[in-house]
Amino acid sequence: MGRPSSYLPKIGTFDGSGFWKNAFAHQRGILLRKVNVPDDQIKILVDKAYHELPAPLRYEIETSGIKKEDLQ
């Protein structure tokens, strides 16, 4: 049997979905640059809905340690 969740390390998560919903394209671009997405891909991804982003990218955004203040 696995260990209780209280033993699992806490991962600080970023509310990618909430940020994405309220952000302008240039703010989304800043976020994508911070997680090392190439510029040619950023142009494609900024106009997509958050749930349409590839799952590994959403995971990277949410666990990157980025804070909303870093994206101002």
Secondary structure, DSSP 8 states (H G I E B T S, - for coil): ----GGGS-------HHHHHHH--HHHHHHHHHHTT--HHHHHHHTTS-GGGS-HHHHHHHHHS---GGGG-
